Amino acid sequence: MSSVTAPPGTAPPAARAARPLWRRARRVLMFVLSMALIAAVWEGYKAVGPQNGGDVLGWKILPRAKDSIMPHISDIYSRFGDPINRASDETVLSVVLKGVWFSFRLVLAGFAMGLVAGVLLAVLMTRLRVAERAILPYLVISQTVPLIALAPLVATWGGKVEIAGWEWPRWLTASVLGAFLTFFPIAVGTLRGLQSPHPSALELMDSLASPWHRTLFKLRFPAAVPYIVPALKLGAAGAVIGVVVSEISTGLRGGIGRLVTEFGQKATSDPAIVYTAVIGASVLGLAMACLVALADALFMRNRPKETEA
């Protein structure tokens, strides 16, 4: 009975199957180690850093290490289990998680709107070069508008919108601002990807009398995947920033951005609670990063790997 051997330099199937699992485990381990390193640096600076800050070459850049500014890591995490106030049995952790969940839904809505708008703009600019020359400069200019000034304007304009009895909800302002920061990297990345196919491949599709829409879906979009995935990562980060900043500037209650403002008012008397809201905002960003990582694994799993000659 003959046996089939793998070609020289080729790993056996079991080893190849174990590689993705090892890569995921290594990423989780690196994340845990990085968090531990941050905590160690934090506590180390508190132990040796100046209580009232310090100067370097005449510049006051060393932060103050006293407990009212930099509470201990243990104090921050123990604060999650304490009641939010004396009149309530609800814990800080419960309030922060509710804020994260509220903002997460707004971020998803904003990310979806920005994704659709960005892809459609990229397709339009790919189809019509005159549209690219006319639209792309304004897309760049749009990202220079201060978001904290734009949010109240969008809230005011939205409050006047009423279509067939439908009124603009307050939360939609935050999602629109999230979409505002999402669509630009997605539009630019998708445009670059749609224009990436080699001219010979496009000529082949033309020689086969392929309609433009078929070339778009059979050639351009598959070629654009490596460009779209990084754009999604930037867009997800933009959606989180847009929603959190708009919650702060418009005073929208219920989200993690509002909690950052409310807890920030207690910084003098209860510094640890301020960092609970900051950690909640970080968890929100981490959740979006995980979603994009899943999309990355889904879109890139069947693509051929680059090999060295």
HELIX and SHEET records of a PDB file:
HELIX    1   1 PRO A   13  VAL A   48  1                                  36    
HELIX    2   2 ILE A   73  ARG A   79  1                                   7    
HELIX    3   3 VAL A   92  ARG A  127  1                                  36    
HELIX    4   4 ARG A  129  SER A  142  1                                  14    
HELIX    5   5 LEU A  147  GLY A  159  1                                  13    
HELIX    6   6 ARG A  170  LEU A  194  1                                  25    
HELIX    7   7 PRO A  199  SER A  207  1                                   9    
HELIX    8   8 TRP A  212  THR A  215  1                                   4    
HELIX    9   9 LEU A  216  ARG A  220  3                                   5    
HELIX   10  10 PHE A  221  THR A  250  1                                  30    
HELIX   11  11 ILE A  256  GLY A  264  1                                   9    
HELIX   12  12 PRO A  271  MET A  300  1                                  30    
SHEET    1   A 2 GLY A  54  VAL A  56  0                                        
SHEET    2   A 2 TRP A  59  LEU A  62 -1                                        
SHEET    1   B 2 GLU A 162  ILE A 163  0                                        
SHEET    2   B 2 TRP A 166  GLU A 167 -1                                        
END                                                                             
